[in-house]
Amino acid sequence: MAKAKAKEETTSTVSMTFKKPWRRYSQGDRAGFPAEMAKELEDRKIAVPTASVKKPGAGSDTGKQTGSDQNKGTEGADKV
């Protein structure tokens, strides 16, 4: 049996969140890349490091539905 070659160098992976479509990724997708590729994506404004992305609704009331907002979008739907 042939032995698999072990990589001597350690590459760090950077998690990136896409701001716009690129290759097979869509806006909002997350993927890990080597540091060099992550830097290139950030420089080209295609993606940003996931650690720097603010989570939606963190620290604010945005995204929370209250009162009549909960029932919006049900026009024409069968209500059982």
C-alpha positions as CSV (number, residue, x, y, z in Angstrom):
1,M,0.0,0.0,0.0
2,A,1.2,3.5,-0.8
3,K,1.5,5.9,2.1
4,A,-0.3,9.2,1.8
5,K,2.1,12.2,1.8
6,A,1.6,14.4,4.8
7,K,1.8,18.1,4.3
8,E,4.7,19.6,6.2
9,E,3.3,23.1,6.2
10,T,0.3,24.0,8.2
11,T,-2.2,26.2,6.5
12,S,-4.7,28.2,8.4
13,T,-8.2,28.4,7.2
14,V,-10.2,31.6,7.4
15,S,-14.0,31.5,7.4
16,M,-15.4,34.0,4.9
17,T,-19.0,35.2,4.3
18,F,-19.9,36.2,0.8
19,K,-21.3,39.6,0.1
20,K,-22.2,38.8,-3.6
21,P,-22.2,35.7,-5.8
22,W,-18.8,34.2,-6.7
23,R,-18.2,30.9,-8.5
24,R,-20.5,28.4,-6.9
25,Y,-21.2,30.5,-3.8
26,S,-24.2,32.8,-3.3
27,Q,-24.6,35.9,-1.2
28,G,-24.6,35.0,2.5
29,D,-22.8,31.7,2.0
30,R,-19.9,30.9,4.3
31,A,-16.8,28.9,3.4
32,G,-13.2,28.4,4.6
33,F,-10.2,29.5,2.5
34,P,-6.5,29.6,2.9
35,A,-5.3,33.0,4.3
36,E,-4.0,34.2,0.9
37,M,-7.3,33.5,-0.9
38,A,-9.3,35.0,1.9
39,K,-7.3,38.2,1.7
40,E,-7.8,38.3,-2.1
41,L,-11.6,37.9,-1.7
42,E,-11.7,40.6,0.9
43,D,-9.6,43.0,-1.2
44,R,-11.9,42.4,-4.2
45,K,-15.0,43.1,-1.9
46,I,-16.5,39.7,-2.7
47,A,-16.4,38.3,0.9
48,V,-15.6,39.4,4.4
49,P,-14.3,37.4,7.4
50,T,-17.2,35.7,9.1
51,A,-15.8,36.9,12.5
52,S,-16.4,40.6,11.4
53,V,-20.0,40.0,10.3
54,K,-22.6,41.3,12.8
55,K,-25.3,38.7,13.4
56,P,-28.8,40.0,12.4
57,G,-30.8,41.2,15.4
58,A,-27.8,41.1,17.8
59,G,-28.3,43.9,20.3
60,S,-31.4,45.4,18.6
61,D,-35.1,44.7,18.0
62,T,-34.8,44.3,14.2
63,G,-36.2,41.1,12.9
64,K,-38.6,40.6,15.8
65,Q,-42.3,40.5,14.9
66,T,-44.9,41.8,17.2
67,G,-48.6,42.4,17.1
68,S,-50.1,42.7,13.6
69,D,-46.8,42.2,11.9
70,Q,-47.0,38.5,12.7
71,N,-50.1,38.1,10.5
72,K,-48.8,39.9,7.4
73,G,-48.2,37.9,4.3
74,T,-51.1,35.6,4.8
75,E,-53.5,37.2,2.3
76,G,-55.0,34.5,0.1
77,A,-53.7,31.7,2.2
78,D,-56.1,29.0,3.5
79,K,-56.6,29.5,7.2
80,V,-57.5,26.4,9.1
